[in-house]
Amino acid sequence: MPTRLVLHTLLVICLTGTSIFATSALAQIPDLWALADSDEYEEHLQTLGLPAHINSQWAVQFSANTDELLQPGQILNLPLSPTSNAEIAISSSTPFVNGDIGVRGIGIETDGTELLTLTRNSQVVLGTFNQSGLRYHIIAQQFAGNGYVGWLYTQDPNLPTAIVDFGAHAPDEPLFDMSPVTGNDVTIAQTLSSSFAVVGDQVSVDISVTNNLTSVLTNDVLSILFIGDASEFVGSNSGCALTNSNNLNIIECQIASLAPNASLQFDYTVRLTADSYPQVPSSAFVGNIFDPNDYVRHDAFIFVSQDTLTDTDSDGITDFNEAILNTDPNDANSTISNDYLAEIDLLFLYTRNFVDELGVPFPETEINQMIETSNSYYQNSGAMVSFRAVHY
């Protein structure tokens, strides 16, 4: 395997009178891979699927001692074409749950803009290298026990991309049918002051109960379930009260007497809490709620978002993010520790189409490479977050 010979000058300054000594150190930087003859490995390379819109590609053969080279602190040369190369220092090596190894490197003569990420196992290597706005991709598999052989390629920078949706949209129409529910005895209808709200908001619910019988309805109860367990009951202008039965917080409204074809109006107000996220139902029952053959039920839903913008202590970090960082949202002097890193565990599900579109039959390694690349970007930008695959 060829190596690149580089002359580094080491300046040693000795404060002994007026003498200044300079010495030179000759260092050999090994190549992580060498550009290879694609014709020599034609049959093998044809097994590696490449995406469309290839801009440039070179066959590569990794060093036979790749394991030794990809150790933290090792300085390596990356041949990128017959006329260009890059020098990087391996900064980290991280194991994945399936046995893959993720490796990161950074350019030694740049301000951190040259980034290498590799993910490998005994059969395959996947990677990317960013240099001056250009992204190189690496895909290689073991060849007859003589190391990894594959492609180093770039794609057309003007590739068509899918539109990314960066925000949510509240539809003009309700997501669920809120039409009144009619039974043999009564008709129930609910009206919400807001179908979409944020944790901390108050939402009021108006409920109409109409008697469909030809006789007076007496001593019955309107019961509202589920919302009492996932929000804070504020009050009611119509005498409804929060009760507890069978470990359920139930809002009860008494129907003392309701004439035929007449209606009664009830209301209640709740304050949405963290337990309300992402949605909370207001399920209104008239009749015996524990007998499915003896009640009429109507459901309304409040869709709840978390407040990610409020910054109570005006320290530039929102209360939502301070909860993640475990700092005090009411104290601007509350800071995280220097070694804090939020680690987010991920579970991945993938389809047959995902596997079919890969260049190699290693979907978990492809996923791990995505994670390794994402983590390198976050680390390089100073973001204190890291992702970890825990199951595929």
Summary of the structure (lengths in Angstrom):
residues: 392
radius of gyration: 32.6
end to end distance: 36.3
largest distance: 115.6
contacts: 1074
relative contact order: 0.12
helix: 11%
strand: 49%
